[in-house]
Amino acid sequence: MAVNEVYQYSIVSALMDGVASHGTPIARVLEHGDHGLGTFRNMVGEMIVLDGDVYQMKADGSVVHVDPATTVTPFATVTRFRPTVTIRGAVTGKAGLKDLLTRLIPKARNHFLIVRMDGVFRRVNVRTAGGQLTPREGMVDVCARQTTHTFEGVKGTIVGFRCPGYVMGVNVAGDHFHFIAEDRKRGGHILEFETDGDVDIAAAQMSQFRLELPTEDDEFNEAELKLQAQGIKAVEG
Amino acid sequence: MAVNEVYQYSIVSALMDGVASHGTPIARVLEHGDHGLGTFRNMVGEMIVLDGDVYQMKADGSVVHVDPATTVTPFATVTRFRPTVTIRGAVTGKAGLKDLLTRLIPKARNHFLIVRMDGVFRRVNVRTAGGQLTPREGMVDVCARQTTHTFEGVKGTIVGFRCPGYVMGVNVAGDHFHFIAEDRKRGGHILEFETDGDVDIAAAQMSQFRLELPTEDDEFNEAELKLQAQGIKAVEG
């Protein structure tokens, strides 16, 4: 696969419906990208893919370096990231990053974006999903028990996507960021952040989207997959 | 690209918003498939792709064999079709075909399907979009002026897709069929049909979906692309 193309396994609506018992080997996902986000079987923790390495950020705050050959994912989005825009500057939180991306890449309203930020953060608030209590438990219920953490004065990296509104349900419309500390010991799904001075921002616009659906998966086949836009915004926004 | 994978250029919501002034060379689309549906610049006519040949079915009832090297499409969906299910039987219209597909391929509720039917039809009702009167005229207005034709006792072929509900707006959720007569002189978007005795039905389930978005296209960049599910059902259902 070429660079800066979106590859996605399964759809967010499947997670909403609790389809997370099975998945695809992460090694297969990595054939299509070296940066990205996702989750793990039974929605245990948050996934971040960084320079081809995969980390599982757990609800207790710990981070595990994942072996892609022996671990599967029920949902992941990755790209082979080659930045087309780079800039150094301070970013005042999610809203600031949103504005910056729109300014940096103005003609991407209906395209996908990938972004990576490296630097020192004054503060990062994350949440981490702890996992399903039972098979098919939906993401709204799983995230109702999410753990939140605040990291202060931490060096690390944000990886995120912006998806166009028309893929809501397939993926998350709008911005969606995960964070991992440089020591690879802390991280999660970003609720809010603030940089401490300037950070390095790299981004690329993407016009190719490749979706692979689960096969031989009764949970996926039987799920209703109705659009739950408000629910997705609540747990992923 | 492998067989039985969906390749799509642009999204149906863009047509709804009247984004149809530009497009991609049809020759590029054919690199990804030999069967499919679509439209042409300014939504002039209905496209059917059959065994790698592309036909433009116009509102006056005529059909043109299209040169893929010199013609562009603002929206098309194709697949390199290799049937995994074939059957011979009578089909009593769109509802009958819908039931038959669900019976033939029961575990495809959340997957894509491609279907082709060859035979003699007692009756085929089609509509054909005549095209935009002005740039950015939306598909609902274009289709308000559509022409309908009824063909009786005609030998021909139906090509169609079934798309899962969660791609509504990206494509058309549900079934969507076009027809072309064996003499390649009549055809259109199917409103209803009835077979005359048995026909040959071939289908395949598809779990890979590849979407290519227009680039360098201000119309696409500037379009709102809000989901108009009712409008899509009205003009494409």
Chai-1 contact restraints between the chains, C-beta under 6 A:
chainA,res_idxA,chainB,res_idxB,connection_type,confidence,min_distance_angstrom,max_distance_angstrom,comment,restraint_id
A,S13,B,Y166,contact,1.0,0.0,6.0,A-B,restraint_1
A,K107,B,N221,contact,1.0,0.0,6.0,A-B,restraint_2
A,R109,B,N221,contact,1.0,0.0,6.0,A-B,restraint_3
A,N110,B,F220,contact,1.0,0.0,6.0,A-B,restraint_4
A,N110,B,L225,contact,1.0,0.0,6.0,A-B,restraint_5
A,H111,B,L213,contact,1.0,0.0,6.0,A-B,restraint_6
A,Y166,B,S13,contact,1.0,0.0,6.0,A-B,restraint_7
A,Y166,B,G169,contact,1.0,0.0,6.0,A-B,restraint_8
A,Y166,B,V170,contact,1.0,0.0,6.0,A-B,restraint_9
A,Y166,B,L225,contact,1.0,0.0,6.0,A-B,restraint_10
A,G169,B,Y166,contact,1.0,0.0,6.0,A-B,restraint_11
A,V170,B,Y166,contact,1.0,0.0,6.0,A-B,restraint_12
A,S207,B,L213,contact,1.0,0.0,6.0,A-B,restraint_13
A,S207,B,T215,contact,1.0,0.0,6.0,A-B,restraint_14
A,Q208,B,E212,contact,1.0,0.0,6.0,A-B,restraint_15
A,F209,B,L211,contact,1.0,0.0,6.0,A-B,restraint_16
A,R210,B,R210,contact,1.0,0.0,6.0,A-B,restraint_17
A,L211,B,F209,contact,1.0,0.0,6.0,A-B,restraint_18
A,E212,B,Q208,contact,1.0,0.0,6.0,A-B,restraint_19
A,L213,B,H111,contact,1.0,0.0,6.0,A-B,restraint_20
A,L213,B,S207,contact,1.0,0.0,6.0,A-B,restraint_21
A,T215,B,S207,contact,1.0,0.0,6.0,A-B,restraint_22
A,N221,B,K107,contact,1.0,0.0,6.0,A-B,restraint_23
A,N221,B,R109,contact,1.0,0.0,6.0,A-B,restraint_24
A,L225,B,N110,contact,1.0,0.0,6.0,A-B,restraint_25
A,L225,B,Y166,contact,1.0,0.0,6.0,A-B,restraint_26
